[in-house]
Amino acid sequence: MGSQESIAEVNQSHGIPGVASVLAGNGGLAKVVVTTPRATGEMYLHGGHVTSWRPAATDEVLYVSPNSIWQEGHAIRGGMPVCFPWFGDKAGDSLAPAHGFVRTREWKLESIAVEGDDAVVTMETGSAEDTREWWPNDFRLQCQARFGAELRIDMLVTNQGKASFSFEEALHAYFRVGDVEEIQLQGLDATSFLDKTDRRAQKTQYGELRFSGETDSVFLNTRHEIELDDRSLHRVVRIQKQNSLTTVVWNPWVQKSAGMADLGAGEWKNFVCVEASNVIPNPGRLDPGRTHIMSVLIKTEARSEARAAFSLRQP
């Protein structure tokens, strides 16, 4: 869908006046722009990728790199990348694209709907001749984003083949922060994790998680809400999830950030990734004809209000 004409045709068939439009975004890539009474947002057909969510009267919640490469074949750096059917490097295949192949493909816009004060955008992709070169299974993958006072994303995987398959998945959320060295994550106390900066050594997190260096951790058997407390932006972001057994927390820090062309020196200070996922050692498995749904729900509130509510909950 590279031409203005084709984007205009999709807008004509799916756009909702005053609520949602399909436009040419960065690099000429097609995106859906939504405006609701409670939020604005953007979602690109490239990768089925949510790149913006801004609740009414607040600042942007998601981070997108100013140096992201907006081209076919490249993943968007930031927002909410969809990782499937593997996470990180593919085992036994050094030439395979990192985090799978769906985040660099153009998806199909399936529908845009209005439900109450929310706009719901659904996109999909699936198996094809080129995907079978990397992964032999037949599948359908949908990403449904509900933009409103809360952001809810549902990732639906359907096995359309005749045999069961295993897969990894992640909603690789980049959260915008004022200064990553000034934030903390609550909700991971006493949780075991694999430290990918230390040869996947298994460790245990105690207390709140603070950041003072490169972080690349896979937290295991995580089900509780995670609270991102951001003093600099004076807000708390609450992250809930369903049907996800792992949470990945990532920040590349100084050296790696400087070496990433689509990120750049200094950008590490502006985000943290907190990712609902099912990755090694807890991948998903799906029988023929079955559908698996992993969901993430994101809320924000002013930090003073969040701290007051926390104090009231204490005995």
RODO-2510 file (C-alpha; in nm, 4 decimals, decimal comma):
residues 315
     n   res          X          Y          Z
     1     m     0,0000     0,0000     0,0000
     2     g     0,2670     0,2464    -0,0983
     3     s     0,0617     0,4909    -0,3049
     4     q    -0,1490     0,7816    -0,1889
     5     e    -0,4348     0,6490    -0,4010
     6     s    -0,4445     0,3115    -0,2268
     7     i    -0,4261     0,4746     0,1151
     8     a    -0,7160     0,6997     0,0134
     9     e    -0,9161     0,3937    -0,0930
    10     v    -0,8617     0,2251     0,2426
    11     n    -0,9628     0,5446     0,4180
    12     q    -1,2784     0,5623     0,2095
    13     s    -1,3758     0,2047     0,2978
    14     h    -1,2735     0,2051     0,6668
    15     g    -1,2450     0,5632     0,7899
    16     i    -1,5029     0,7109     1,0285
    17     p    -1,5431     1,0891     0,9915
    18     g    -1,4406     1,2726     1,3046
    19     v    -1,3082     0,9546     1,4668
    20     a    -1,0591     0,7661     1,2507
    21     s    -0,8719     0,8307     0,9275
    22     v    -0,6208     0,6304     0,7246
    23     l    -0,3358     0,8600     0,6228
    24     a     0,0189     0,8495     0,4930
    25     g     0,2486     0,8580     0,7947
    26     n     0,6264     0,8656     0,8314
    27     g     0,8036     0,7311     0,5250
    28     g     0,4706     0,7276     0,3409
    29     l     0,3603     0,4229     0,5419
    30     a    -0,0143     0,3942     0,6002
    31     k    -0,1422     0,4636     0,9499
    32     v    -0,4756     0,4905     1,1273
    33     v    -0,5172     0,8090     1,3308
    34     v    -0,7943     0,8035     1,5917
    35     t    -0,9495     1,0818     1,7974
    36     t    -1,1951     0,9994     2,0739
    37     p    -1,3392     1,2074     2,3585
    38     r    -1,0860     1,0428     2,5903
    39     a    -0,7692     0,9934     2,3838
    40     t    -0,5858     1,0170     2,0560
    41     g    -0,3754     0,7418     1,9016
    42     e    -0,1978     0,6058     1,5974
    43     m    -0,1516     0,2567     1,4576
    44     y     0,0544     0,1700     1,1495
    45     l    -0,0352    -0,1074     0,9061
    46     h     0,3391    -0,1702     0,8933
    47     g     0,3747    -0,4351     1,1625
    48     g     0,0229    -0,3846     1,3028
    49     h     0,2069    -0,1381     1,5205
    50     v     0,0598     0,1072     1,7741
    51     t     0,2888     0,4116     1,7856
    52     s     0,0926     0,6617     1,9935
    53     w    -0,1583     0,6785     2,2775
    54     r    -0,2269     1,0068     2,4485
    55     p    -0,5122     1,0162     2,6992
    56     a    -0,7043     1,3453     2,7130
    57     a    -0,5285     1,6245     2,9053
    58     t    -0,2090     1,4193     2,9505
    59     d     0,1197     1,3667     2,7708
    60     e     0,2128     1,0912     2,5264
    61     v     0,2549     0,7537     2,6994
    62     l     0,4506     0,5630     2,4347
    63     y     0,8049     0,6370     2,3190
    64     v     0,9089     0,6357     1,9514
    65     s     1,2705     0,6977     1,8574
    66     p     1,3358     1,0167     1,6589
    67     n     1,5813     0,8074     1,4551
    68     s     1,3419     0,5228     1,3716
    69     i     1,3725     0,3939     1,0138
    70     w     1,0319     0,4229     0,8471
    71     q     1,0796     0,1796     0,5596
    72     e     0,9511    -0,1565     0,4458
    73     g     1,1737    -0,4307     0,5811
    74     h     1,2659    -0,2311     0,8925
    75     a     1,0926    -0,2477     1,2286
    76     i     0,9609     0,0740     1,3814
    77     r     1,1746     0,1590     1,6851
    78     g     0,9351     0,2312     1,9676
    79     g     0,5634     0,2215     2,0330
    80     m     0,4242    -0,1297     2,0642
    81     p     0,6022    -0,3721     1,8245
    82     v     0,4387    -0,7134     1,7792
    83     c     0,6960    -0,9927     1,8147
    84     f     0,6006    -1,3332     1,6678
    85     p     0,6660    -1,6289     1,6231
    86     w     0,9974    -1,6038     1,8071
    87     f     1,1475    -1,3491     2,0448
    88     g     1,5002    -1,2153     2,0122
    89     d     1,7224    -1,4234     1,7876
    90     k     1,5761    -1,7385     1,6354
    91     a     1,7431    -2,0463     1,7806
    92     g     1,9674    -2,2161     1,5267
    93     d     1,9238    -1,9521     1,2545
    94     s     2,1480    -1,6480     1,2743
    95     l     2,0041    -1,5066     0,9488
    96     a     1,6442    -1,4969     1,0701
    97     p     1,5009    -1,1527     1,1516
    98     a     1,5129    -1,0609     1,5202
    99     h     1,1804    -1,0903     1,7054
   100     g     1,0163    -1,2691     1,4130
   101     f     0,8950    -1,1505     1,0756
   102     v     0,5536    -0,9930     1,1422
   103     r     0,6805    -0,6566     1,2689
   104     t     0,8372    -0,5728     0,9311
   105     r     0,5397    -0,6826     0,7177
   106     e     0,2475    -0,4749     0,5989
   107     w    -0,0699    -0,5930     0,7706
   108     k    -0,4290    -0,5699     0,6510
   109     l    -0,6682    -0,3251     0,8128
   110     e    -0,9628    -0,5447     0,9045
   111     s    -1,1933    -0,2957     1,0755
   112     i    -1,2391     0,0288     1,2679
   113     a    -1,5296     0,0517     1,5100
   114     v    -1,6676     0,2903     1,7695
   115     e    -1,7651     0,1338     2,0997
   116     g    -1,8884     0,3883     2,3530
   117     d    -1,6164     0,6525     2,3863
   118     d    -1,3495     0,4212     2,2454
   119     a    -1,2191     0,3543     1,8943
   120     v    -1,1243    -0,0064     1,8213
   121     v    -0,8802    -0,0783     1,5365
   122     t    -0,8209    -0,4364     1,4229
   123     m    -0,5399    -0,5418     1,1889
   124     e    -0,4271    -0,8852     1,0787
   125     t    -0,1564    -1,0796     0,9011
   126     g    -0,0956    -1,4480     0,8366
   127     s     0,1110    -1,7206     0,6832
   128     a     0,2242    -1,6925     0,3219
   129     e     0,4920    -1,8362     0,0985
   130     d     0,7585    -1,5989     0,2288
   131     t     0,6754    -1,6616     0,5970
   132     r     0,7074    -2,0379     0,5480
   133     e     1,0691    -1,9841     0,4483
   134     w     1,1307    -1,8852     0,8112
   135     w     0,8575    -2,0807     0,9935
   136     p     0,6568    -2,3654     0,8368
   137     n     0,3265    -2,3257     1,0221
   138     d    -0,0054    -2,1869     0,8987
   139     f    -0,1402    -1,9124     1,1216
   140     r    -0,3534    -1,6020     1,1474
   141     l    -0,2410    -1,3160     1,3704
   142     q    -0,4622    -1,0258     1,4727
   143     c    -0,3853    -0,7173     1,6761
   144     q    -0,6829    -0,5271     1,8154
   145     a    -0,6185    -0,1899     1,9796
   146     r    -0,8855    -0,0129     2,1840
   147     f    -0,8031     0,3575     2,2204
   148     g    -0,9744     0,5397     2,5044
   149     a    -0,9085     0,6499     2,8610
   150     e    -0,7262     0,3165     2,8793
   151     l    -0,5277     0,1445     2,6042
   152     r    -0,6079    -0,2227     2,5604
   153     i    -0,4297    -0,4395     2,3051
   154     d    -0,5334    -0,7963     2,2282
   155     m    -0,2999    -1,0195     2,0297
   156     l    -0,4855    -1,3185     1,8801
   157     v    -0,2974    -1,6175     1,7352
   158     t    -0,4957    -1,8846     1,5455
   159     n    -0,3516    -2,2156     1,4310
   160     q    -0,4845    -2,2678     1,0776
   161     g    -0,2744    -2,5755     1,0109
   162     k    -0,3177    -2,9467     1,0757
   163     a    -0,0497    -2,9837     1,3442
   164     s     0,0163    -2,8209     1,6810
   165     f     0,2890    -2,5605     1,6991
   166     s     0,4896    -2,3758     1,9622
   167     f     0,5567    -2,0031     1,9393
   168     e     0,6903    -1,7041     2,1275
   169     e     0,5119    -1,3696     2,1386
   170     a     0,5511    -1,0255     2,2909
   171     l     0,3912    -0,6840     2,2877
   172     h     0,7230    -0,5010     2,3075
   173     a     0,5937    -0,1810     2,4737
   174     y     0,8227     0,1230     2,4872
   175     f     0,7044     0,3598     2,7611
   176     r     0,8100     0,7230     2,7477
   177     v     0,9740     0,8377     3,0734
   178     g     1,1254     1,1620     3,1943
   179     d     1,4522     0,9972     3,3001
   180     v     1,4957     0,6207     3,3247
   181     e     1,7325     0,6676     3,6194
   182     e     1,4521     0,8363     3,8138
   183     i     1,1781     0,5758     3,7652
   184     q     1,0946     0,2573     3,9488
   185     l     0,8828    -0,0498     3,8719
   186     q     0,6615    -0,1961     4,1418
   187     g     0,5031    -0,5409     4,1221
   188     l     0,8057    -0,7637     4,0634
   189     d     0,9151    -0,8142     4,4240
   190     a     1,0272    -1,1728     4,4996
   191     t     1,0031    -1,2627     4,1305
   192     s     1,2593    -1,4859     3,9598
   193     f     1,4101    -1,3641     3,6333
   194     l     1,6638    -1,4603     3,3700
   195     d     1,9331    -1,1934     3,3385
   196     k     2,0276    -1,1804     2,9684
   197     t     2,3120    -0,9404     3,0483
   198     d     2,4659    -1,2170     3,2622
   199     r     2,4403    -1,5280     3,0395
   200     r     2,0754    -1,5855     3,1393
   201     a     2,1626    -1,6461     3,5028
   202     q     1,8490    -1,6966     3,7114
   203     k     1,8125    -1,4373     3,9870
   204     t     1,5426    -1,2937     4,2118
   205     q     1,4212    -0,9354     4,2232
   206     y     1,3663    -0,7892     4,5709
   207     g     1,1725    -0,4674     4,6225
   208     e     1,1133    -0,2106     4,3507
   209     l     1,3160    -0,2304     4,0296
   210     r     1,5388     0,0712     3,9643
   211     f     1,7701     0,1288     3,6689
   212     s     2,1430     0,1968     3,6894
   213     g     2,2781     0,0067     3,3899
   214     e     2,1859    -0,2081     3,0930
   215     t     1,8791    -0,4161     3,1742
   216     d     1,7530    -0,7150     2,9762
   217     s     1,5512    -0,9418     3,2050
   218     v     1,2836    -1,2057     3,1509
   219     f     1,0659    -1,2187     3,4619
   220     l     0,9005    -1,5567     3,5137
   221     n     0,5430    -1,6471     3,6077
   222     t     0,4332    -1,2840     3,6294
   223     r     0,0637    -1,2144     3,6757
   224     h     0,0409    -0,9066     3,8985
   225     e    -0,0057    -0,5484     3,7854
   226     i     0,3173    -0,3580     3,7281
   227     e     0,3334     0,0059     3,8295
   228     l     0,5734     0,2411     3,6495
   229     d     0,6319     0,5289     3,8901
   230     d     0,7759     0,8279     3,7014
   231     r     0,8755     1,1167     3,9272
   232     s     0,9994     1,3328     3,6398
   233     l     0,6709     1,3204     3,4456
   234     h     0,4642     1,3195     3,7672
   235     r     0,2609     1,0169     3,6642
   236     v     0,2098     0,6483     3,7257
   237     v     0,1521     0,4017     3,4423
   238     r    -0,0256     0,0806     3,5394
   239     i     0,0302    -0,2277     3,3239
   240     q    -0,2003    -0,5284     3,3502
   241     k    -0,1978    -0,8388     3,1320
   242     q    -0,3791    -1,1650     3,0659
   243     n    -0,2595    -1,5031     2,9326
   244     s     0,1038    -1,3962     2,9635
   245     l     0,3501    -1,5852     3,1812
   246     t     0,6609    -1,3738     3,1248
   247     t     0,7398    -1,0034     3,1433
   248     v     1,0465    -0,8673     2,9660
   249     v     1,2066    -0,5479     3,0996
   250     w     1,4656    -0,3815     2,8754
   251     n     1,6803    -0,0724     2,8456
   252     p     2,0037    -0,0782     2,6381
   253     w     2,1793     0,1972     2,8388
   254     v     2,4623     0,4164     2,7119
   255     q     2,6878     0,2013     2,4942
   256     k     2,4277    -0,0101     2,3159
   257     s     2,1996     0,2862     2,2555
   258     a     2,4811     0,4787     2,0861
   259     g     2,5520     0,1812     1,8597
   260     m     2,1923     0,1446     1,7363
   261     a     2,1360     0,3556     1,4255
   262     d     1,7592     0,3747     1,4782
   263     l     1,7975     0,4788     1,8421
   264     g     2,1063     0,6928     1,9020
   265     a     2,3192     0,8282     2,1835
   266     g     2,1270     0,9569     2,4809
   267     e     1,7917     0,8093     2,3801
   268     w     1,8210     0,5360     2,6434
   269     k     1,7242     0,7911     2,9084
   270     n     1,3825     0,8498     2,7541
   271     f     1,2154     0,5069     2,7694
   272     v     1,1801     0,1719     2,9364
   273     c     1,0348    -0,1433     2,7802
   274     v     0,7903    -0,3488     2,9885
   275     e     0,6651    -0,6305     2,7691
   276     a     0,3748    -0,8710     2,8127
   277     s     0,5031    -1,1922     2,6612
   278     n     0,5218    -1,5693     2,6428
   279     v     0,8868    -1,6432     2,5710
   280     i     1,1440    -1,9045     2,6632
   281     p     1,1126    -2,0784     2,9088
   282     n     0,7332    -2,0300     2,8801
   283     p     0,6454    -2,0287     2,5076
   284     g     0,2907    -2,0760     2,3859
   285     r     0,1570    -2,3946     2,2283
   286     l    -0,1509    -2,4112     2,0090
   287     d    -0,3490    -2,7027     1,8692
   288     p    -0,5062    -2,6945     1,5187
   289     g    -0,8114    -2,4721     1,4950
   290     r    -0,7509    -2,3099     1,8334
   291     t    -0,7004    -1,9407     1,9118
   292     h    -0,4847    -1,7951     2,1877
   293     i    -0,5370    -1,4369     2,3098
   294     m    -0,2765    -1,2390     2,5039
   295     s    -0,3849    -0,8972     2,6299
   296     v    -0,2321    -0,5906     2,7890
   297     l    -0,4207    -0,3036     2,9536
   298     i    -0,2484     0,0287     3,0214
   299     k    -0,3765     0,3054     3,2495
   300     t    -0,2266     0,6326     3,3679
   301     e    -0,2889     0,8662     3,6580
   302     a    -0,1252     1,1663     3,8176
   303     r     0,1481     1,0597     4,0576
   304     s     0,0074     1,2535     4,3536
   305     e    -0,3289     1,0802     4,3152
   306     a    -0,1636     0,7403     4,2812
   307     r     0,0477     0,7913     4,5931
   308     a    -0,2564     0,9056     4,7910
   309     a    -0,4536     0,5979     4,6839
   310     f    -0,1591     0,3756     4,7773
   311     s    -0,1420     0,5309     5,1254
   312     l    -0,5133     0,4672     5,1818
   313     r    -0,4653     0,0993     5,0994
   314     q    -0,2004     0,0533     5,3669
   315     p    -0,3070    -0,0936     5,7044
***
